[in-house]
């Protein structure tokens, strides 16, 4: 077994920041698996093109390439069934499929406008220019204009976390007494923001903040000890 994981980085190869790569980092740790990290940058699409993807994460298991975080999580679950389960059965897998979409739409898409202009500060000039041009074309305005209302937007974002907050009133993790892949889906977005932006998304009194801290502790501070900012 020889696992390798292409992960999005900026000028510091030791600071992976893709929310989707963080989902897989946590999934690997949950499974007790290790993977060689291969730093990848926005303008290095040729490096992963032979594996059938333009985006990361891309995981290599020997000669086999597995693309997309949800596909990789399912691959890990099915290929290494002797390791701790990411889903806790087919019902858990079905619920995690819903969470995968909720994480993309409510968490990643919710956070993105609030940190978008901070991301180029972590990138080399070529990657920063690519990021700015592609994202400004998507939004039809400058990154700074997109991010301008974040002090107001964060209030709406925090309110959108109520389903998560209410769940955490009665259990330590989305997975119950212990975290599972549903937790890692949501966690990935917060860790992404923490690494690339100084903007504070969560108040320390928020149960979601406490949940994030429990996830750090559950994995021996793996994510906490990566360079970044409190968020």
C-alpha positions as CSV (number, residue, x, y, z in Angstrom):
1,X,0.0,0.0,0.0
2,X,1.4,3.4,-1.1
3,X,-1.0,6.3,-0.7
4,X,-0.2,9.7,-2.1
5,X,-2.5,12.8,-1.9
6,X,-2.3,15.9,-4.1
7,X,-3.1,18.8,-1.8
8,X,-3.7,22.5,-2.7
9,X,-1.0,24.8,-1.2
10,X,0.3,28.3,-1.7
11,X,3.7,29.7,-1.1
12,X,4.2,27.5,1.9
13,X,4.1,23.8,0.9
14,X,3.4,22.9,4.5
15,X,0.0,24.7,4.6
16,X,-2.6,22.8,2.6
17,X,-5.8,24.8,2.5
18,X,-8.4,23.2,0.3
19,X,-11.6,22.3,2.4
20,X,-11.9,19.2,0.3
21,X,-8.3,18.1,0.9
22,X,-8.9,18.6,4.6
23,X,-11.9,16.3,4.5
24,X,-9.6,13.6,3.2
25,X,-6.8,14.4,5.6
26,X,-9.2,13.8,8.4
27,X,-10.7,10.7,6.8
28,X,-7.2,9.2,6.4
29,X,-6.5,9.9,10.1
30,X,-9.8,8.3,11.1
31,X,-8.9,5.2,9.1
32,X,-5.4,5.1,10.7
33,X,-3.9,5.5,7.2
34,X,-1.1,7.8,6.1
35,X,-0.5,9.3,2.7
36,X,2.5,11.1,1.2
37,X,1.4,14.7,0.6
38,X,2.1,16.1,-2.8
39,X,1.9,19.9,-2.8
40,X,-0.1,21.2,-5.8
41,X,-0.9,24.8,-6.8
42,X,-3.6,26.4,-8.9
43,X,-1.5,26.7,-12.0
44,X,-0.1,23.2,-11.9
45,X,-3.1,21.5,-13.7
46,X,-0.7,19.6,-15.9
47,X,0.5,17.6,-12.9
48,X,-2.9,16.0,-12.2
49,X,-4.3,16.0,-15.8
50,X,-2.9,12.4,-16.3
51,X,-5.1,11.3,-13.4
52,X,-8.2,12.7,-15.0
53,X,-8.8,15.8,-12.9
54,X,-8.2,19.5,-12.9
55,X,-8.8,19.9,-9.2
56,X,-7.6,18.4,-6.0
57,X,-7.8,16.2,-4.0
58,X,-6.4,13.5,-6.1
59,X,-5.4,10.4,-4.2
60,X,-3.1,7.7,-5.6
61,X,-3.3,4.2,-4.2
62,X,-0.4,2.5,-6.0
63,X,-1.2,2.9,-9.7
64,X,-4.8,3.8,-9.1
65,X,-6.0,7.4,-9.1
66,X,-9.1,8.4,-7.2
67,X,-10.6,11.8,-7.8
68,X,-13.1,14.0,-5.8
69,X,-13.3,14.0,-2.0
70,X,-16.6,12.2,-1.8
71,X,-15.4,9.5,-4.2
72,X,-12.1,9.2,-2.2
73,X,-14.0,8.9,1.1
74,X,-16.1,6.0,-0.3
75,X,-13.0,4.4,-1.8
76,X,-11.3,4.4,1.6
77,X,-14.3,3.0,3.3
78,X,-14.8,0.2,0.7
79,X,-11.1,-0.6,0.1
80,X,-10.1,-0.7,3.8
81,X,-13.1,-2.2,5.6
82,X,-10.9,-3.6,8.3
83,X,-10.1,0.0,9.4
84,X,-12.5,2.2,11.5
85,X,-15.6,3.0,9.5
86,X,-16.1,6.6,8.2
87,X,-19.8,6.2,8.0
88,X,-20.9,3.5,10.5
89,X,-23.0,1.6,8.0
90,X,-25.1,2.3,4.9
91,X,-27.5,4.6,6.8
92,X,-24.6,6.7,7.9
93,X,-23.2,6.8,4.3
94,X,-26.6,8.0,3.0
95,X,-26.7,10.7,5.7
96,X,-23.1,11.7,4.9
97,X,-24.1,12.1,1.2
98,X,-26.7,14.7,2.3
99,X,-24.0,16.4,4.5
100,X,-21.6,16.4,1.6
101,X,-24.0,18.7,-0.4
102,X,-24.9,20.8,2.7
103,X,-21.2,21.2,3.4
104,X,-20.6,22.4,-0.2
105,X,-23.5,24.8,-0.3
106,X,-23.9,26.1,3.3
107,X,-20.3,25.9,4.6
108,X,-17.9,26.2,1.7
109,X,-20.1,28.6,-0.4
110,X,-21.1,30.4,2.7
111,X,-17.5,31.1,3.8
112,X,-16.0,31.8,0.4
113,X,-17.2,35.4,0.0
114,X,-16.0,36.3,3.4
115,X,-12.4,35.2,2.9
116,X,-12.0,35.4,-0.9
117,X,-9.7,38.5,-1.0
118,X,-7.5,37.0,1.7
119,X,-6.6,33.9,-0.3
120,X,-4.2,35.6,-2.8
121,X,-2.1,36.7,0.1
122,X,-1.1,33.1,0.5
123,X,-0.2,32.5,-3.1
124,X,2.8,33.1,-5.4
125,X,2.3,35.9,-8.0
126,X,1.3,33.5,-10.8
127,X,-1.2,31.6,-8.8
128,X,-2.6,34.8,-7.2
129,X,-3.1,36.3,-10.7
130,X,-4.9,33.1,-11.9
131,X,-7.1,33.0,-8.8
132,X,-8.0,36.7,-9.0
133,X,-8.8,36.6,-12.8
134,X,-10.9,33.4,-12.6
135,X,-12.9,34.3,-9.4
136,X,-13.5,37.9,-10.5
137,X,-14.9,36.5,-13.8
138,X,-17.1,34.2,-11.8
139,X,-18.5,36.9,-9.5
140,X,-18.4,39.8,-12.0
141,X,-16.7,42.1,-9.5
142,X,-13.3,42.5,-7.7
143,X,-12.4,40.1,-4.8
144,X,-12.4,43.1,-2.5
145,X,-15.9,44.1,-3.6
146,X,-17.1,40.5,-3.0
147,X,-15.7,40.5,0.5
148,X,-16.6,44.1,1.4
149,X,-19.8,43.1,3.4
150,X,-18.3,40.3,5.4
151,X,-18.9,42.0,8.8
152,X,-22.6,41.8,8.1
153,X,-22.5,38.5,6.2
154,X,-20.9,36.7,9.1
155,X,-24.0,37.3,11.2
156,X,-26.2,35.6,8.6
157,X,-23.6,32.8,8.2
158,X,-23.5,32.1,12.0
159,X,-27.3,32.0,12.0
160,X,-27.3,29.4,9.2
161,X,-25.3,27.1,11.6
162,X,-28.3,26.6,13.9
163,X,-29.0,23.1,12.7
164,X,-25.4,22.2,13.6
165,X,-25.6,24.1,16.9
166,X,-28.8,22.4,17.9
167,X,-27.4,18.9,17.1
168,X,-24.3,19.6,19.2
169,X,-26.5,20.4,22.2
170,X,-27.2,16.7,22.6
171,X,-24.1,15.0,21.2
172,X,-20.4,15.7,21.0
173,X,-20.1,15.2,17.2
174,X,-22.3,14.9,14.2
175,X,-21.3,11.2,14.3
176,X,-22.5,10.9,17.8
177,X,-20.1,10.2,20.7
178,X,-17.2,10.0,18.2
179,X,-16.6,11.9,14.9
180,X,-17.2,10.5,11.5
181,X,-17.1,11.7,7.9
182,X,-20.1,14.0,8.4
183,X,-17.9,15.9,10.9
184,X,-15.0,16.1,8.5
185,X,-17.2,17.5,5.7
186,X,-18.1,20.5,7.8
187,X,-14.7,20.8,9.6
188,X,-12.9,21.1,6.2
189,X,-14.5,24.4,5.5
190,X,-13.6,25.9,8.9
191,X,-10.0,24.6,8.6
192,X,-9.7,26.1,5.1
193,X,-10.7,29.5,6.4
194,X,-8.4,29.2,9.4
195,X,-5.4,28.6,7.3
196,X,-5.9,31.4,4.7
197,X,-7.7,34.2,6.5
198,X,-7.5,36.1,9.9
199,X,-11.2,36.7,9.7
200,X,-13.1,35.3,12.7
201,X,-16.0,33.2,11.7
202,X,-17.0,31.8,15.1
203,X,-17.3,33.3,18.6
204,X,-15.5,31.3,21.3
205,X,-18.8,30.9,23.1
206,X,-20.4,29.2,20.1
207,X,-21.0,25.4,20.5
208,X,-19.7,25.1,17.0
209,X,-16.4,26.5,18.1
210,X,-16.3,24.0,21.0
211,X,-17.0,21.2,18.5
212,X,-14.2,22.3,16.3
213,X,-11.9,22.2,19.3
214,X,-13.0,18.7,20.1
215,X,-12.1,17.6,16.6
216,X,-8.7,19.1,17.0
217,X,-8.2,17.1,20.2
218,X,-9.6,13.9,18.7
219,X,-6.7,13.8,16.3
220,X,-4.0,15.0,18.6
221,X,-4.0,18.5,17.3
222,X,-3.1,17.5,13.7
223,X,-5.1,20.4,12.2
224,X,-4.5,22.8,15.1
225,X,-0.8,22.5,14.8
226,X,-0.8,23.4,11.1
227,X,0.1,27.0,10.5
228,X,-2.9,29.3,10.3
229,X,-5.1,31.7,12.2
230,X,-7.8,31.2,14.8
231,X,-11.2,31.5,13.2
